[in-house]
Amino acid sequence: MISYFFEDTDFIFKGKARNNKWLRLVAESEIRRIGDISIIFCSDNYILNVNQQYLQHDYFTDIITFDYCEGDRLSGDLFISIDSVRENAIEYGTDFTEELNRVIVHGVLHLIGYDDHNDDDIAMMRKKENYYLSLKELL
């Protein structure tokens, strides 16, 4: 089950049913099943506190993924800074919704096991993001 939460933001997420269908498609395409995934939309300050408290990192980020997966069942918490997503959309010249979808699928790809620590991993992650973003447009 995918659940949505909001912390320190007035952001409203529309299209939960479509998003859930899309993320199930992503999971199934990677031979996985959706378990319990919480998507927590928050502010920059909120995600900074999470980053400091749980990861001992003292910087802002657009997403933090906590992986609780077991076997082929995807479970975890995705903390997504709406402030950073807005800034990234401007920086990368894309619209907010596309950037938000990219960040959401990025977190799910981390749960699946993809990483982004080196250039090859980053290239694979970007390729997967682009592929799954194109599939969402078909739903």
Solvent accessible surface area in square Angstrom, and as a share of the most:
residue,aa,sasa,rsa
1,M,153,0.69
2,I,16,0.08
3,S,27,0.17
4,Y,27,0.10
5,F,97,0.40
6,F,75,0.31
7,E,67,0.30
8,D,98,0.51
9,T,39,0.22
10,D,129,0.67
11,F,27,0.11
12,I,128,0.65
13,F,19,0.08
14,K,167,0.71
15,G,45,0.43
16,K,85,0.36
17,A,84,0.65
18,R,108,0.39
19,N,0,0.00
20,N,29,0.15
21,K,118,0.50
22,W,0,0.00
23,L,0,0.00
24,R,115,0.42
25,L,59,0.29
26,V,0,0.00
27,A,0,0.00
28,E,110,0.49
29,S,52,0.34
30,E,20,0.09
31,I,142,0.72
32,R,70,0.26
33,R,117,0.43
34,I,29,0.15
35,G,3,0.03
36,D,97,0.50
37,I,2,0.01
38,S,26,0.17
39,I,0,0.00
40,I,13,0.07
41,F,0,0.00
42,C,0,0.00
43,S,13,0.08
44,D,23,0.12
45,N,95,0.49
46,Y,66,0.25
47,I,0,0.00
48,L,31,0.15
49,N,85,0.44
50,V,11,0.06
51,N,3,0.01
52,Q,72,0.32
53,Q,120,0.53
54,Y,127,0.48
55,L,66,0.33
56,Q,142,0.63
57,H,73,0.33
58,D,111,0.58
59,Y,116,0.44
60,F,106,0.44
61,T,32,0.19
62,D,36,0.18
63,I,21,0.11
64,I,10,0.05
65,T,36,0.21
66,F,37,0.15
67,D,81,0.42
68,Y,119,0.45
69,C,38,0.23
70,E,138,0.62
71,G,80,0.77
72,D,59,0.31
73,R,99,0.36
74,L,2,0.01
75,S,15,0.10
76,G,1,0.01
77,D,34,0.17
78,L,0,0.00
79,F,29,0.12
80,I,0,0.00
81,S,0,0.00
82,I,1,0.00
83,D,50,0.26
84,S,11,0.07
85,V,0,0.00
86,R,109,0.40
87,E,103,0.46
88,N,25,0.13
89,A,5,0.04
90,I,146,0.74
91,E,126,0.56
92,Y,142,0.54
93,G,72,0.70
94,T,39,0.23
95,D,89,0.46
96,F,54,0.23
97,T,81,0.47
98,E,80,0.36
99,E,9,0.04
100,L,6,0.03
101,N,18,0.09
102,R,38,0.14
103,V,6,0.03
104,I,0,0.00
105,V,0,0.00
106,H,31,0.14
107,G,0,0.00
108,V,0,0.00
109,L,0,0.00
110,H,46,0.21
111,L,6,0.03
112,I,12,0.06
113,G,62,0.59
114,Y,53,0.20
115,D,58,0.30
116,D,45,0.23
117,H,151,0.67
118,N,80,0.41
119,D,120,0.62
120,D,115,0.60
121,D,43,0.22
122,I,78,0.40
123,A,63,0.49
124,M,85,0.38
125,M,4,0.02
126,R,113,0.41
127,K,137,0.58
128,K,47,0.20
129,E,3,0.01
130,N,71,0.36
131,Y,115,0.44
132,Y,4,0.01
133,L,18,0.09
134,S,51,0.33
135,L,30,0.15
136,K,14,0.06
137,E,136,0.61
138,L,143,0.71
139,L,69,0.35
